[in-house]
Amino acid sequence: MALPFKQRLQAGDQLVVFAIGRMHNPNIVQYLGMTGDFDGFWIDVEHAGFTVNEIEAAVAAGRAHGLESFVRVPPTDYATVTRCFESGAMGVMAAQITSATQTEEFVRWSKFAPRGRRGLNPMGYDGRYGTIPMSKFTERANAETMVAVQIETAQAVDEVEAIAAVDGVDMLFVGPSDLSQALGVIGDFMHERCLSAVDEIAAACRTHGKQWGAVTPTPEYASLLIEKGCTLISPTNDVKLITSGLAATKERFSNLW
């Protein structure tokens, strides 16, 4: 039996995930799960306003094909964080983090006592709908859920050592688009400023025994990140798959265009 996603992440396994960011449909998740090409997926609630029901449907579709999932959220709303866990997601990822202090707050939103102050409601999927003792539920949730933090602001790069040191953070995640914007080189992911920031992120993770992942816009960028120690690669999403599929169709049937 395959190890759970978080254990594989902590072990440093090379993982490939996809994102659902705009075109929510459980069939997309199921299809990608059937291919056997991915280790998991993440749901983008930062840029798309997915409902609890939609998150539940996507998570359940993935789980049916052995895919665990985490949800990217803005670090502005405690309730959204706990709803992601209660919907069945195994992790949450904070977008646009700026400091270790903000990271600590996000971890506390994500964990039950004694580490955090997440509201105790065992009636969701993660509490097996109230069928397990509360003490067992909270202990297991604290141990098994994943907390990731995106490093995509200049302030976060400045504080990356302190952010990586926060207890309860399992993964740092490079957001190359916003990072390039924050560093004044929009879209130039291979610019020395961006690569220097990635090196700082990688070094902080090595120092504090954390893993890191990234969205990877190009194969060259993905290879570079893997060489630097990146263990979680996110190369595509729902929109990109449709775009690349259309491009391939037009190339194949070029006589029609």
C-alpha positions as CSV (number, residue, x, y, z in Angstrom):
1,M,0.0,0.0,0.0
2,A,1.4,3.4,-1.0
3,L,2.4,5.8,1.8
4,P,0.1,8.8,2.5
5,F,1.0,12.0,0.6
6,K,2.4,13.8,3.6
7,Q,4.7,10.9,4.5
8,R,6.0,10.8,1.0
9,L,6.6,14.5,1.0
10,Q,8.5,14.3,4.3
11,A,10.5,11.4,2.9
12,G,11.6,13.6,0.0
13,D,9.9,11.6,-2.7
14,Q,9.7,13.3,-6.1
15,L,6.0,14.2,-6.4
16,V,4.1,15.6,-9.4
17,V,0.7,17.3,-8.9
18,F,-1.8,19.2,-10.9
19,A,-4.0,22.1,-10.0
20,I,-7.8,22.8,-10.3
21,G,-8.1,26.5,-10.7
22,R,-10.9,27.6,-12.9
23,M,-12.9,24.8,-14.5
24,H,-14.2,22.8,-11.6
25,N,-15.7,19.4,-12.5
26,P,-15.1,16.1,-10.6
27,N,-14.7,14.4,-14.0
28,I,-11.5,16.3,-14.6
29,V,-10.1,15.1,-11.3
30,Q,-11.3,11.5,-11.9
31,Y,-9.8,11.4,-15.4
32,L,-6.4,12.7,-14.3
33,G,-6.5,10.2,-11.4
34,M,-7.2,7.3,-13.8
35,T,-4.1,8.1,-15.9
36,G,-1.9,7.3,-12.9
37,D,0.5,10.1,-13.9
38,F,0.0,12.3,-10.8
39,D,0.6,11.9,-7.1
40,G,-2.0,14.4,-6.0
41,F,-3.6,17.8,-6.7
42,W,-4.3,21.2,-5.3
43,I,-7.4,23.4,-5.5
44,D,-7.0,27.1,-5.9
45,V,-9.4,29.0,-3.7
46,E,-7.2,32.1,-3.8
47,H,-8.2,33.0,-7.4
48,A,-11.4,31.0,-7.7
49,G,-14.3,31.1,-5.3
50,F,-15.0,27.4,-5.0
51,T,-17.7,26.5,-2.6
52,V,-17.5,23.9,0.2
53,N,-19.6,21.6,-1.8
54,E,-17.3,21.9,-4.8
55,I,-14.2,21.3,-2.7
56,E,-15.9,18.2,-1.2
57,A,-16.7,16.9,-4.7
58,A,-13.2,17.4,-6.0
59,V,-11.6,15.9,-3.0
60,A,-13.9,12.9,-3.1
61,A,-13.2,12.3,-6.8
62,G,-9.5,12.4,-6.2
63,R,-9.6,10.1,-3.2
64,A,-11.5,7.5,-5.2
65,H,-8.4,7.3,-7.5
66,G,-5.7,7.5,-4.8
67,L,-5.1,11.2,-5.1
68,E,-4.8,13.3,-1.9
69,S,-5.3,17.0,-2.2
70,F,-4.6,20.4,-0.6
71,V,-6.2,23.7,-1.0
72,R,-4.6,27.1,-1.6
73,V,-6.3,29.9,0.4
74,P,-5.6,33.5,1.1
75,P,-4.3,33.8,4.7
76,T,-7.0,36.1,5.7
77,D,-9.9,33.9,6.9
78,Y,-9.7,31.4,9.7
79,A,-13.0,29.8,8.8
80,T,-11.9,29.0,5.2
81,V,-9.0,27.0,6.5
82,T,-11.0,24.8,8.8
83,R,-13.7,24.3,6.1
84,C,-11.0,22.9,3.8
85,F,-10.1,20.2,6.3
86,E,-13.7,19.4,7.2
87,S,-14.3,19.0,3.4
88,G,-11.7,16.2,3.3
89,A,-8.6,18.0,2.0
90,M,-5.5,16.7,3.7
91,G,-3.7,20.1,3.6
92,V,-3.9,23.8,3.2
93,M,-1.5,26.2,1.5
94,A,-1.3,29.9,2.4
95,A,-0.8,32.3,-0.5
96,Q,0.9,35.7,-0.3
97,I,2.5,35.2,3.1
98,T,4.8,38.0,4.2
99,S,6.2,37.1,7.5
100,A,7.0,34.4,10.1
101,T,4.4,36.0,12.4
102,Q,1.7,35.6,9.8
103,T,2.9,32.0,9.2
104,E,2.6,31.2,12.9
105,E,-1.0,32.5,12.8
106,F,-1.8,30.3,9.8
107,V,-0.4,27.2,11.5
108,R,-2.4,27.9,14.6
109,W,-5.6,28.2,12.4
110,S,-4.7,24.8,11.0
111,K,-3.9,22.8,14.2
112,F,-5.9,21.8,17.3
113,A,-4.6,22.3,20.8
114,P,-2.0,22.3,22.1
115,R,-0.3,23.5,18.9
116,G,-3.1,25.7,17.6
117,R,-6.6,26.9,18.2
118,R,-8.6,25.4,15.4
119,G,-12.3,25.2,16.2
120,L,-13.2,21.6,17.3
121,N,-16.0,20.3,15.1
122,P,-15.7,16.5,14.4
123,M,-18.8,16.4,12.2
124,G,-16.9,16.8,8.9
125,Y,-15.2,14.2,6.7
126,D,-11.9,14.6,8.7
127,G,-13.7,13.7,11.9
128,R,-15.4,10.8,10.2
129,Y,-18.7,12.6,10.8
130,G,-18.5,12.4,14.5
131,T,-17.8,8.7,14.7
132,I,-14.4,8.8,16.4
133,P,-13.5,10.1,19.9
134,M,-12.5,13.8,19.9
135,S,-9.1,13.2,21.4
136,K,-8.3,10.7,18.7
137,F,-9.6,13.0,16.0
138,T,-7.5,16.0,17.1
139,E,-4.4,14.0,17.7
140,R,-4.6,12.4,14.2
141,A,-5.5,15.6,12.5
142,N,-2.5,17.4,14.0
143,A,-0.2,14.6,12.9
144,E,-1.6,13.9,9.4
145,T,-2.7,17.2,8.0
146,M,-0.3,19.3,5.9
147,V,0.5,23.0,6.1
148,A,2.3,24.7,3.2
149,V,3.3,28.3,2.8
150,Q,3.9,30.1,-0.5
151,I,7.0,32.2,-0.8
152,E,6.0,34.7,-3.5
153,T,6.5,38.1,-1.9
154,A,9.8,40.0,-1.3
155,Q,9.0,40.2,2.4
156,A,8.6,36.4,2.5
157,V,12.0,35.9,0.8
158,D,13.6,38.3,3.4
159,E,12.1,36.2,6.2
160,V,12.3,32.8,4.6
161,E,14.7,31.4,7.3
162,A,12.2,32.3,10.0
163,I,9.2,31.1,8.0
164,A,10.9,27.7,7.4
165,A,11.6,27.4,11.1
166,V,8.0,27.7,12.2
167,D,6.9,24.4,13.8
168,G,4.0,22.9,11.9
169,V,5.0,24.1,8.4
170,D,5.6,21.1,6.2
171,M,6.4,22.7,2.9
172,L,7.4,26.0,1.3
173,F,6.0,26.5,-2.2
174,V,7.5,28.9,-4.8
175,G,4.9,31.0,-6.7
176,P,7.1,32.0,-9.7
177,S,4.7,34.5,-11.2
178,D,4.0,36.6,-8.1
179,L,7.7,36.2,-7.1
180,S,8.9,37.6,-10.4
181,Q,6.4,40.5,-10.0
182,A,7.6,41.2,-6.4
183,L,11.2,41.3,-7.6
184,G,10.5,43.7,-10.4
185,V,11.1,41.2,-13.3
186,I,7.5,40.1,-14.2
187,G,7.4,36.8,-16.1
188,D,11.2,36.4,-16.2
189,F,11.4,33.3,-14.1
190,M,15.0,32.6,-15.0
191,H,16.2,36.1,-14.0
192,E,19.0,36.1,-11.5
193,R,16.8,37.8,-8.9
194,C,14.3,35.0,-9.1
195,L,16.9,32.3,-9.1
196,S,18.7,33.9,-6.1
197,A,15.4,33.9,-4.2
198,V,14.8,30.2,-5.1
199,D,18.3,29.4,-3.7
200,E,17.5,31.2,-0.5
201,I,14.2,29.1,-0.2
202,A,16.1,25.9,-0.9
203,A,18.8,26.7,1.7
204,A,16.2,27.6,4.4
205,C,14.4,24.3,3.7
206,R,17.7,22.3,4.0
207,T,18.5,24.1,7.3
208,H,15.2,23.4,8.9
209,G,14.4,19.9,7.4
210,K,11.5,21.1,5.3
211,Q,10.5,20.2,1.7
212,W,9.7,22.7,-1.0
213,G,7.6,22.7,-4.1
214,A,6.8,25.0,-7.0
215,V,4.6,25.8,-10.0
216,T,6.8,25.1,-13.0
217,P,5.9,27.1,-16.1
218,T,8.4,25.3,-18.4
219,P,10.3,22.0,-18.6
220,E,13.6,23.9,-18.3
221,Y,12.4,25.6,-15.1
222,A,11.2,22.3,-13.7
223,S,14.6,20.7,-14.3
224,L,16.4,23.6,-12.7
225,L,14.2,23.4,-9.6
226,I,14.7,19.6,-9.3
227,E,18.5,20.2,-9.4
228,K,18.1,22.7,-6.6
229,G,16.2,20.2,-4.4
230,C,12.6,20.8,-5.3
231,T,10.6,17.7,-4.5
232,L,7.0,18.7,-5.5
233,I,6.4,19.9,-9.0
234,S,3.2,21.4,-10.3
235,P,3.4,21.6,-14.1
236,T,-0.2,22.0,-15.2
237,N,-3.7,22.9,-14.3
238,D,-7.2,22.5,-15.8
239,V,-6.9,25.6,-18.1
240,K,-3.4,24.7,-19.3
241,L,-4.6,21.2,-20.2
242,I,-7.4,22.6,-22.4
243,T,-5.1,25.1,-24.0
244,S,-2.4,22.6,-24.8
245,G,-5.1,20.1,-26.0
246,L,-6.5,22.7,-28.3
247,A,-3.0,23.5,-29.7
248,A,-2.3,19.9,-30.3
249,T,-5.7,19.4,-32.1
250,K,-5.1,22.4,-34.3
251,E,-1.6,21.1,-35.2
252,R,-2.9,17.7,-36.0
253,F,-5.8,19.0,-38.0
254,S,-3.9,22.0,-39.5
255,N,-5.8,21.5,-42.8
256,L,-8.9,22.9,-41.0
257,W,-7.4,26.1,-39.8
